[in-house]
Amino acid sequence: MVTGRASPHPRKLFWRYYAGGQRAVRDRDWKYLQIAGNEFLFDIVQDPRERANLKDRRKDTFDRVKSGWEAWNSMMLAERTRPVTMAIPATLWPIITASRPQ
């Protein structure tokens, strides 16, 4: 692909992000995005700045890409309802502080 000898291999990229309840998929030229309760469909090749929401004008594409995200999401672990917090038990503090360079 980098050298130009291979043709592009279509792939889908899915993600969920805690902030804003973001859900998204990149499927070829299309990007489905759900954020803060709003849904969008972008043609990111023609509109790389993601300004035109094509959700209503390309309903068939929107439904296909969104259902792909939903199928992927159904196979993933449940989302956390809040961010992960890291707690270090008091019993480990002597080990952690002793291993720090002086």
C-alpha positions as CSV (number, residue, x, y, z in Angstrom):
1,M,0.0,0.0,0.0
2,V,2.7,2.5,0.9
3,T,4.8,1.7,-2.2
4,G,1.7,1.9,-4.4
5,R,1.9,-1.8,-5.5
6,A,-1.1,-2.9,-3.5
7,S,-4.7,-1.7,-3.7
8,P,-6.3,-0.3,-0.6
9,H,-8.0,-2.9,1.6
10,P,-11.3,-1.6,3.0
11,R,-11.6,-1.7,6.7
12,K,-13.9,-0.4,9.3
13,L,-12.8,1.4,12.4
14,F,-15.2,1.5,15.4
15,W,-14.9,3.4,18.7
16,R,-16.7,4.5,21.8
17,Y,-15.5,7.4,23.9
18,Y,-16.8,8.3,27.4
19,A,-16.8,12.1,27.0
20,G,-20.0,13.2,25.3
21,G,-21.1,9.6,25.0
22,Q,-19.3,9.4,21.6
23,R,-19.9,6.5,19.3
24,A,-18.5,6.3,15.8
25,V,-17.5,4.2,12.9
26,R,-15.4,4.9,9.8
27,D,-16.6,2.8,6.9
28,R,-14.8,3.6,3.7
29,D,-15.7,7.2,2.8
30,W,-18.4,7.4,5.5
31,K,-18.3,8.3,9.1
32,Y,-21.2,7.7,11.5
33,L,-21.0,9.8,14.7
34,Q,-23.2,10.0,17.7
35,I,-22.2,12.5,20.3
36,A,-24.2,14.2,23.1
37,G,-27.4,12.6,21.8
38,N,-27.0,13.8,18.2
39,E,-26.3,11.6,15.2
40,F,-24.4,12.5,12.1
41,L,-23.3,11.0,8.8
42,F,-20.3,12.5,7.0
43,D,-18.7,11.8,3.7
44,I,-15.2,12.5,5.0
45,V,-13.5,12.3,1.6
46,Q,-15.7,15.0,0.1
47,D,-16.1,16.8,3.4
48,P,-13.0,16.3,5.5
49,R,-14.0,19.1,8.0
50,E,-17.3,17.2,8.7
51,R,-19.6,20.2,8.1
52,A,-22.5,18.6,6.1
53,N,-24.6,16.1,8.0
54,L,-25.9,13.8,5.4
55,K,-28.1,11.7,7.8
56,D,-31.4,12.7,6.2
57,R,-30.2,13.0,2.6
58,R,-28.4,9.6,2.6
59,K,-30.8,7.6,4.8
60,D,-29.9,4.2,3.3
61,T,-26.2,4.8,3.9
62,F,-26.9,6.2,7.4
63,D,-29.0,3.2,8.4
64,R,-26.3,0.7,7.0
65,V,-23.4,2.4,8.7
66,K,-25.2,2.9,12.0
67,S,-26.4,-0.7,12.0
68,G,-22.8,-1.8,11.5
69,W,-21.8,0.1,14.6
70,E,-24.7,-1.4,16.6
71,A,-23.6,-4.9,15.5
72,W,-20.0,-4.3,16.5
73,N,-21.1,-2.7,19.8
74,S,-23.3,-5.8,20.7
75,M,-20.1,-7.9,20.7
76,M,-18.1,-5.6,23.0
77,L,-18.0,-5.5,26.7
78,A,-20.5,-3.1,28.3
79,E,-19.5,0.5,28.6
80,R,-18.6,1.9,31.9
81,T,-21.0,4.4,33.4
82,R,-18.1,6.5,34.8
83,P,-14.4,6.8,34.2
84,V,-12.0,4.3,35.8
85,T,-10.3,5.5,38.9
86,M,-7.0,4.2,40.0
87,A,-6.6,3.5,43.7
88,I,-3.3,2.3,45.2
89,P,-3.7,0.3,48.4
90,A,-1.8,1.7,51.4
91,T,0.0,-1.6,51.7
92,L,1.8,-0.9,48.4
93,W,3.0,2.6,49.2
94,P,6.2,1.4,50.9
95,I,7.1,-0.6,47.8
96,I,6.3,2.2,45.4
97,T,8.1,4.9,47.3
98,A,11.2,2.7,47.9
99,S,11.5,2.0,44.2
100,R,11.6,5.6,43.2
101,P,15.1,7.0,42.3
102,Q,16.4,9.5,44.8
